[in-house]
Amino acid sequence: MSTRSKRTILFLSLLALGVAGLSAKRLWRAEASLPRAEAGVTRVSPALQLPDFRLQAASGKSFARDDLAGQWSLLFFGYTHCPDVCPTTLKSLQAVTAQLRARGRPVRVVFVTLDPARDTPDKLRDYLGYFDPAFIGLGGDAAELSRLREALGVYAARTEAHSAAGYLLSHTDRLFLLNPQGEVVALFAERSDSRRLVQTIVALMQAG
């Protein structure tokens, strides 16, 4: 296979993982192949620094980029009216974080809303509390939220629904792993197998 063909395949694969917001140069740097044990994972090398932002946590306190420093974090974008992907993912993260704590590898979960109009701090707190009160919910200014998600290539498209939930959002469902410096080091497409996800996260932690 020619070098040009390999680059074409890599580019299309990374677009499918929802990282279209990254620069072309950064896309080429992501690893083209991973061990079978890490299927569904894309490492980001060098690590991607997030833009400055200031949002509102479900606790009511301000939350900025620097607040992500100090420990490993899993970042997930969703909304509380989501009928399937979000609750399924958060349930999986409930198991993942429990297993990581048992291994002495705590990871913080940060849920960033794509629906700030409906996801008030109280709503986020009640919703995330159902899964784990330690999960951090972020909302606030729509422009700040858009800037953050666009930096990570996260899309969200509104669709009208004839139900009590009102409108729905079709959105990126990737998990972003952040190192203790608050930088993105990996993206996860497959997250249903909590044991496998834990093993991969531990391996990434050990690799630094």
C-alpha positions as CSV (number, residue, x, y, z in Angstrom):
1,M,0.0,0.0,0.0
2,S,1.4,3.4,-1.0
3,T,2.1,6.1,1.6
4,R,-0.6,8.3,0.0
5,S,-3.2,5.5,0.4
6,K,-2.2,5.0,4.1
7,R,-2.6,8.7,4.8
8,T,-6.0,8.7,3.1
9,I,-7.2,5.8,5.2
10,L,-5.9,7.4,8.4
11,F,-7.6,10.7,7.6
12,L,-11.0,9.1,7.0
13,S,-10.7,6.9,10.1
14,L,-10.0,9.9,12.3
15,L,-12.9,11.9,10.9
16,A,-15.2,9.0,11.8
17,L,-14.0,9.3,15.3
18,G,-15.2,12.8,15.6
19,V,-11.9,14.7,15.7
20,A,-12.6,16.9,12.6
21,G,-12.0,19.9,14.8
22,L,-8.3,19.2,15.2
23,S,-5.9,20.7,12.7
24,A,-4.8,18.6,9.7
25,K,-1.3,18.5,11.1
26,R,-2.6,17.0,14.4
27,L,-4.7,14.5,12.5
28,W,-1.6,13.0,10.8
29,R,0.1,12.7,14.2
30,A,-2.6,10.5,15.7
31,E,-1.5,6.8,15.6
32,A,-2.5,4.9,12.5
33,S,-2.7,1.5,14.2
34,L,-3.2,0.3,17.8
35,P,-2.9,-3.1,19.4
36,R,-6.0,-5.3,19.3
37,A,-6.5,-4.6,23.0
38,E,-6.9,-1.0,22.3
39,A,-9.5,-1.2,19.4
40,G,-11.8,1.8,19.4
41,V,-9.1,4.1,20.8
42,T,-7.2,6.9,19.1
43,R,-4.2,8.3,20.9
44,V,-3.5,12.0,20.4
45,S,0.2,12.8,20.2
46,P,1.4,15.3,21.0
47,A,-1.3,15.9,23.6
48,L,-3.9,18.5,22.7
49,Q,-4.3,21.5,25.0
50,L,-7.8,22.8,25.4
51,P,-8.7,26.5,24.8
52,D,-9.3,28.7,27.7
53,F,-12.9,28.6,28.9
54,R,-15.0,29.5,31.9
55,L,-18.2,27.5,32.6
56,Q,-20.5,26.9,35.5
57,A,-20.4,23.7,37.4
58,A,-23.5,22.0,38.6
59,S,-22.4,23.0,42.1
60,G,-22.9,26.6,41.0
61,K,-19.2,27.4,41.1
62,S,-17.1,28.6,38.2
63,F,-15.1,26.0,36.3
64,A,-12.2,26.9,34.1
65,R,-9.6,25.0,32.0
66,D,-7.1,25.1,34.9
67,D,-9.6,23.2,37.1
68,L,-9.0,20.1,34.9
69,A,-5.3,20.0,36.0
70,G,-4.2,17.7,38.8
71,Q,-5.7,14.4,37.9
72,W,-6.8,12.2,35.0
73,S,-10.2,13.0,33.6
74,L,-12.8,11.6,31.2
75,L,-14.7,14.3,29.3
76,F,-18.1,13.5,27.8
77,F,-20.5,15.8,25.9
78,G,-24.2,15.2,26.2
79,Y,-27.5,16.5,27.6
80,T,-29.9,15.4,30.3
81,H,-32.9,14.8,27.9
82,C,-30.9,12.3,25.9
83,P,-32.9,9.1,25.6
84,D,-30.2,6.6,25.0
85,V,-26.5,7.4,24.4
86,C,-25.9,9.6,27.4
87,P,-27.5,7.5,30.2
88,T,-25.9,4.4,28.7
89,T,-22.5,6.0,28.7
90,L,-22.8,7.5,32.2
91,K,-23.9,4.1,33.5
92,S,-20.8,2.6,31.9
93,L,-18.6,5.3,33.4
94,Q,-20.1,4.6,36.8
95,A,-18.6,1.1,36.6
96,V,-15.4,2.3,35.0
97,T,-14.6,4.8,37.7
98,A,-15.4,2.3,40.5
99,Q,-13.0,-0.2,39.0
100,L,-10.3,2.5,38.6
101,R,-10.7,3.6,42.2
102,A,-10.3,0.0,43.3
103,R,-7.0,-0.1,41.4
104,G,-5.8,3.1,43.0
105,R,-6.2,5.0,39.7
106,P,-9.0,7.5,40.3
107,V,-10.4,9.3,37.2
108,R,-12.7,12.3,37.3
109,V,-15.7,12.3,35.0
110,V,-16.7,15.7,33.5
111,F,-20.0,15.9,31.7
112,V,-20.3,19.0,29.4
113,T,-23.9,19.9,28.3
114,L,-24.8,20.4,24.7
115,D,-28.1,21.9,25.8
116,P,-27.4,24.8,28.1
117,A,-30.9,26.2,27.7
118,R,-32.5,23.3,29.5
119,D,-29.6,21.9,31.5
120,T,-29.5,24.3,34.5
121,P,-27.1,23.6,37.4
122,D,-29.9,22.0,39.4
123,K,-30.9,19.8,36.5
124,L,-27.3,18.7,35.9
125,R,-26.7,18.0,39.6
126,D,-29.9,15.9,39.9
127,Y,-29.2,14.0,36.6
128,L,-25.6,13.2,37.3
129,G,-26.4,12.3,41.0
130,Y,-28.4,9.4,39.7
131,F,-25.2,7.9,38.4
132,D,-22.5,9.2,40.7
133,P,-22.6,12.4,42.8
134,A,-18.9,12.8,42.1
135,F,-19.5,13.4,38.4
136,I,-18.9,17.0,37.5
137,G,-21.6,18.7,35.3
138,L,-20.7,21.8,33.3
139,G,-23.0,24.3,31.7
140,G,-23.3,28.0,31.4
141,D,-22.6,30.4,28.5
142,A,-23.6,28.9,25.2
143,A,-20.8,30.6,23.3
144,E,-18.2,29.3,25.7
145,L,-19.6,25.8,25.4
146,S,-19.6,26.0,21.6
147,R,-16.0,27.1,21.6
148,L,-15.0,24.2,23.7
149,R,-16.8,21.5,21.7
150,E,-15.7,23.0,18.4
151,A,-12.1,22.8,19.6
152,L,-12.6,19.0,20.0
153,G,-14.6,18.5,16.9
154,V,-17.8,17.7,18.8
155,Y,-21.0,18.2,16.8
156,A,-24.6,18.7,18.0
157,A,-27.6,19.0,15.7
158,R,-31.1,19.7,16.9
159,T,-34.0,17.6,15.7
160,E,-37.7,18.1,16.6
161,A,-39.4,15.2,18.4
162,H,-43.1,14.7,19.0
163,S,-42.7,13.7,22.6
164,A,-42.7,15.0,26.1
165,A,-38.9,15.5,25.9
166,G,-39.3,18.1,23.2
167,Y,-36.4,18.5,20.8
168,L,-33.5,16.0,20.7
169,L,-29.9,16.4,19.8
170,S,-27.9,14.2,17.5
171,H,-24.3,14.5,18.8
172,T,-20.8,13.1,19.0
173,D,-20.6,10.3,21.6
174,R,-16.8,10.0,22.1
175,L,-15.0,10.0,25.4
176,F,-11.9,12.2,25.8
177,L,-9.2,11.2,28.2
178,L,-7.3,14.1,29.7
179,N,-3.9,13.8,31.5
180,P,-3.2,15.6,34.8
181,Q,-2.1,18.6,32.8
182,G,-5.6,18.9,31.4
183,E,-4.6,17.9,27.9
184,V,-6.4,15.4,25.6
185,V,-4.3,12.2,25.1
186,A,-6.9,9.8,23.8
187,L,-10.4,9.4,22.4
188,F,-12.6,6.4,23.0
189,A,-15.2,5.2,20.4
190,E,-16.0,2.0,22.2
191,R,-17.0,2.3,25.8
192,S,-19.6,-0.5,26.4
193,D,-17.1,-3.0,27.8
194,S,-16.1,-1.3,31.1
195,R,-13.4,-3.9,32.0
196,R,-11.7,-3.4,28.7
197,L,-12.0,0.4,28.9
198,V,-10.4,0.3,32.4
199,Q,-7.5,-1.8,31.1
200,T,-6.8,0.6,28.3
201,I,-7.0,3.7,30.6
202,V,-4.6,2.1,33.0
203,A,-2.2,1.3,30.2
204,L,-2.4,4.9,28.9
205,M,-1.7,6.2,32.5
206,Q,1.3,4.0,32.8
207,A,2.6,5.2,29.5
208,G,2.4,8.7,30.8
